[in-house]
């Protein structure tokens, strides 16, 4: 069974640009959540999607947005990039909400975004 | 708001000794407490978890305890080995609702040979 796949693995962008990251969850998982990991702030929750609907949202500005497609794949977008957006962006998929007994969240390898 | 505090931020122990990491959560609705291990350059991986209807859970050298009244939970690693060196994150969430995980700030554990 394939794990959670994130693309691209590495990305370098310039301030002011926008970026789109992709996450393909484990087959059958309908919940996908996104996290930002930085040395100073740790792992912070961005948002969670379930069946194409945003179910939860963290405390990030509106420049951070996401969506989920009917096949459960998710994308997150960051517009008007700032230097402080440089981070490892992790997505996690889970069967939470589908009635299964195991709702463990499985993480992808992450996309390392560098803003210059 | 929801918050998980984790201590210490760094921990260095002699190989073979025990390591203890402590966390406190704020959201009374949290009923599921996973612990993740993240090795350098790798993704966080679940190592053990506990639900709020259980006070303690053990898996070989790793154990987790939960005091729901005090909103405290701890990770205990016994007989530490070099491969235990990593960053450990405690977390809290609603078991059934979502994968919205509130993480602690992480503990960098180093095992001295």
Interface residues (C-beta under 8 A of the other chain):
Chain A: X31 X32 X33 X35 X42 X43 X44 X45 X48 X50 X55 X56 X58 X90 X92 X93 X94 X96 X97 X103 X104 X105 X106 X107 X108 X109 X110
Chain B: X32 X34 X42 X43 X44 X45 X46 X49 X89 X95 X96 X97 X98 X99 X100 X101 X102 X103 X104 X105 X106
